[in-house]
Amino acid sequence: MATTEYRSKVPFWRDPVKRGHLFQAAVLLTALAIGYTLFVNTQANLQRQSIATGFGFLEREAGFEIAEPPIPYSAADTYGRALLVGALNTLKVSSVGIFFSLILGTIIGISRLSHNWLVSRLSVAFIEVMQNIPVLLQLFFWYAIFYEAFPSPRQALNPLPGLFLCNRGLIFAVPAAHPSHVWMLAAAGVGIVGWFLLVRWGHRVQDRTGRLLPVHRMGMALTVLLPLAVWLLAGAPTAMDVPVLRGFNFRGGLTVSPEFSALLIGLILYTSAFVAEIVRAGIQAVSKGQIEAAMSIGLKPGQVLRLVVLPQALRVIIPPVTSQMLNLTKNSSLAIAIGYADFVSVANTTINQTGQAIEGVALIMLVYLFFSLSTSLFMNWYNKKMALVER
């Protein structure tokens, strides 16, 4: 009550709370005025140059092809579908890159702490080299390797039946399309869900009785056997789509292009070096007393790492690893430098053909914002789940 009476008597220019409110209002009004001015000037400039505005161009015919579309696409499709193909290509390379970066980075981070001198030094060399070479140069290097070191399709390397390696990419045989494949994928999904439920059940049994059940082996068997059973019920189709050299290129099979391969390898090697250092720091953050206590009860080194060290290290590892995952997703936009049709590449082509740069750049920002926020939300949920719960 006394504070309120005091403030009512003090002039507003001497009251820090009122001055703060006044300053915030001034900043907000200034930002709104600048935004309004930019909007008006942009609209006037676009009208003077006869450039259309809005997102109506998304319904027009694109008129350009996209290599390696993950969904059916042709030049007769709309700009909207072309941008969707680009977004899916970005999602594909980011997802695969994050998955393998985490695996390789974890292995190298653990090897960095190995008592074997050679393994430890090789890990250090990998980390130092990959961290200190810009990722764009790595992409150029791997792209040049694919085009300069490998032969043309007519002289393609054939290390295994149905597998060819040339400067057009990696071409290999795949099972021919069959209706049972959809059901096999569904069965694999059911198996993965069953694996997850088995793990939760195993944890409850272990908490209640102390018994450690082989739930992972059971879940793996379930994930493999269910699709196998569907395949057998469908008549065990074995037809293969084998690549065949016709003219100057292969037809059939599945092709992994040099652009996708170079982009993926460069992103994985670059990001895994940073992940390795994060894993190494997380492991070293675990108290040595924890390790000694685990070994004193007879656990083997592998069990100590898997059951004691890594679960505690995850609490330190997850936040910085999230940043590396976001960096990999954003670094994937460098695909335009080596000709891979990611979202930025497709959006640039769209901007060049339509002239609607503002809308195109806005779409690029929105797509990468969506990818980044989705990754952050998931990793924040996982980090909260792994946090130490205190009584």
Secondary structure, 3 states (H helix, E strand, C coil): CHHHHHHHHCCHHHCHHHHHHHHHHHHHHHHHHHHHHHHHHHHHHHHHCCCCCCCHHHHCECCCCCCCCCCCCCCCCEHHHHHHHHHHHHHHHHHHHHHHHHHHHHHHHHHHCCCCHHHHHHHHHHHHHHHCCCHHHHHHHHHHHHHHHCCCHHHCEEEECCEEEECCEEEECEECCCCHHHHHHHHHHHHHHHHHHHHHHHHHHHHHHCCCCCHHHHHHHHHHHHHHHHHHHCCCCCCEECCEEECCEEECCEEECHHHHHHHHHHHHHHHHHHHHHHHHHHHCCCHHHHHHHHHCCCCHHHHHHHHHHHHHHHHHHHHHHHHHHHHHHHHHHHHHHCCCCHHHHHHHHHHHHCCHHHHHHHHHHHHHHHHHHHHHHHHHHHHHHCCCCC
